Amino acid sequence: MRYRGLDLNLLVALDALLRTQNVSRVPDAINITQLTGSFSFQKRSWMLNERRLSA
């Protein structure tokens, strides 16, 4: 696995998602705005797709 370009803040969002089990509650759980949460999940999704294509 390549770690270059990995945003560790996405791990915080993933942890909150696993704890809350609800995407809508993640921003409240980690004290960010809904818009910032949306960008985090878009970026995470983009990174996962890129890794699948390059593997």
Steps between C-alpha positions, in 0.01 A plus 500: 500500500624847416484754782606801294215745477296325771304753702501382861199720575298254295574236762334723760189523280503124441528435874203729565301325227568161652404626848183685399402268212332799341658728238281793602626492859872488418553880476338552840706220654831656391397866522514594132241654271276288279674642192845404629370153580366465149836598352675248726282216379539606137876499541496163674286355225732642234808357672346154527402498133850609401655220704272239343590618151874498567511163681 
